[in-house]
Amino acid sequence: MNRAVRWIFLALTLLASVSVAQPGKTEAQPGLTAKPSAADQQGQRGQQGMGQMQGMELTQNMDKMATTVTRMAEICEQMMKKEMAAMPYKLAAGISVGILVTVVLLLLVVLEVEWIIYWSRLLKEQKRRS
């Protein structure tokens, strides 16, 4: 995975540097063919040199981005491993809480039944006395 990402970024970097290094092509009109002057040639060379420098900066930026993305992926992988390592403990805690809540509800039902039985006996005894 890591190599594939690097190769993709390398290919994108090369494509970007090639497109920056070569200025857009303009088609000459058929009737107008003139030789460029020496100043024009120097200007074109200067533009090509600047384009190459921009391509190098772009390549460096792409390399930095590739390393940053790689580091972020490694950090995410470490976090996922930590979360997966803690999963059995979370599962055990959830099951324990579920069992505890179930027991409490059962005890509450038993208490309600006992309370009803107690009050029914009390009421019957009061009727006998009266």
TAVEN-V315358 format. One record per pair of residues at least 6 apart in sequence whose C-alpha atoms are under 8 Angstrom apart, sorted by the first residue. I is the first residue (numbers start at 0). J is the second residue. Records with the same first field share a line. If there is no record, write none. Layout:
I: J / J
This chain:
1: 69
4: 65
5: 65
8: 61 / 62 / 65
9: 62
12: 57 / 58 / 61
13: 58
15: 54 / 57
16: 51 / 53 / 54 / 55 / 57 / 58
17: 54
19: 50 / 51 / 53 / 54
20: 47 / 48 / 50 / 51 / 54
21: 47 / 50
22: 47
